[in-house]
């Protein structure tokens, strides 16, 4: 059974422009994780509102509605542009320079490609081959 990504996107868009669909991921044979965001943050009430809006989808799928978390998925060109300068992990469907995984600073983003700089240099990655991508949280040391 194919995940109803388009239907989910349309239902969330109907809630208003401020609720953004970040990603839809399958888990298990009939489960969907729906990641959403909002400029004021994601509350339990917002997750409940989205779950209610997706009641037709919920008839066929087990749904989890969640905030993107600190390791936020990056799925759209706007996401990459918003997080320029951040540390990211990119996994590709096809190898680039013999690699399928890149972790480093996101240095450029267009509608067609992104650039990630790591210890070996800058790598331009076409968005068409990005399999998975997310922010990499950076924690500062706390001195006591």
C-alpha positions in Angstrom: 0.0 0.0 0.0 1.5 3.4 -1.1 1.6 6.1 1.5 -0.9 8.9 0.7 1.6 11.7 0.8 -0.4 14.0 -1.6 -3.6 13.6 0.5 -1.7 14.3 3.7 -0.1 17.4 2.2 -3.5 18.7 1.0 -5.2 18.1 4.4 -2.4 19.9 6.3 -2.5 22.8 3.8 -6.2 23.2 4.5 -5.3 23.9 8.2 -3.6 27.1 7.2 -0.3 28.3 5.8 1.5 28.3 9.1 1.3 24.5 9.5 4.0 22.9 7.4 4.4 19.3 6.4 8.0 18.4 6.9 8.1 14.7 6.0 6.0 11.5 5.9 7.8 8.3 6.7 6.6 4.7 6.7 7.2 2.5 9.7 6.1 -1.1 9.8 3.6 -2.4 7.3 0.8 0.1 8.0 2.3 2.9 10.0 3.0 6.5 9.0 5.0 9.1 10.8 4.0 12.7 9.9 6.4 15.4 10.8 4.9 18.9 11.0 6.3 22.4 11.9 4.8 25.7 12.9 6.5 29.1 13.5 5.4 29.1 17.1 6.5 25.5 17.7 4.6 22.2 17.6 2.3 21.7 20.6 0.3 18.6 21.6 -2.9 20.5 20.6 -1.5 21.1 17.1 -0.6 17.4 16.8 -4.1 16.5 17.8 -5.6 19.0 15.3 -3.5 17.5 12.5 -4.4 13.9 13.6 -8.1 14.9 13.5 -7.7 16.5 10.0 -6.1 13.3 8.8 -9.0 11.0 10.1 -9.5 9.6 6.5 -5.9 8.6 6.3 -6.0 7.2 9.9 -8.7 4.7 8.7 -6.0 2.9 6.7 -2.8 3.7 8.5 -1.5 3.9 12.1 -0.5 7.6 12.4 2.1 9.3 14.5 2.1 13.1 14.2 5.2 14.8 15.6 7.5 17.8 15.6 10.6 17.5 13.4 12.8 17.3 16.6 16.4 18.4 16.9 17.6 16.2 14.0 14.9 17.7 11.7 14.5 16.1 8.3 15.2 18.3 5.3 12.9 17.4 2.4 12.3 20.6 0.4 14.6 23.2 -1.3 13.2 25.8 1.2 14.3 23.7 4.1 17.9 23.6 2.9 17.9 27.3 2.2 16.5 28.0 5.7 19.3 26.0 7.4 22.3 27.3 5.4 25.4 27.2 7.7 24.0 24.3 9.7 25.6 20.9 10.1 23.7 18.3 8.0 23.8 14.6 7.2 22.9 13.7 3.6 22.4 10.2 2.3 22.2 9.7 -1.5 20.6 7.0 -3.7 23.6 7.1 -6.0 27.3 7.4 -5.2 29.1 10.7 -5.6 32.9 10.5 -5.6 32.4 7.0 -4.4 30.3 8.0 -1.4 26.7 7.9 -0.5 26.9 9.7 2.9 28.0 13.3 3.6 28.1 15.1 6.9 29.2 18.7 7.1 28.2 22.3 6.8 25.4 23.1 4.4 27.0 25.9 2.3 24.7 26.4 -0.7 21.1 25.4 -1.7 19.2 25.9 -4.9 16.0 24.3 -6.2 18.2 21.6 -7.9 21.2 21.0 -5.7 22.9 21.5 -2.3 26.5 21.9 -1.3 28.0 20.3 1.8 31.5 21.0 3.0 33.4 18.5 5.1 37.0 17.8 5.9 37.6 16.6 2.3 36.1 19.6 0.5 32.9 20.9 -0.9 30.5 18.4 -2.5 27.7 19.4 -4.8 24.7 17.0 -4.4 21.7 17.0 -6.8 18.5 17.0 -4.9 17.1 14.4 -7.3 19.4 11.8 -5.7 19.0 12.8 -2.0 17.6 9.7 -0.3 17.5 11.1 3.2 18.7 14.3 4.9 18.6 15.9 8.3 20.1 18.4 10.6 22.9 17.1 12.9 22.4 18.5 16.4 25.5 20.2 17.9 25.6 20.2 21.6 27.9 22.6 23.5 29.8 21.4 26.5 28.4 22.6 29.8 31.2 23.4 32.3 30.2 23.2 36.0 
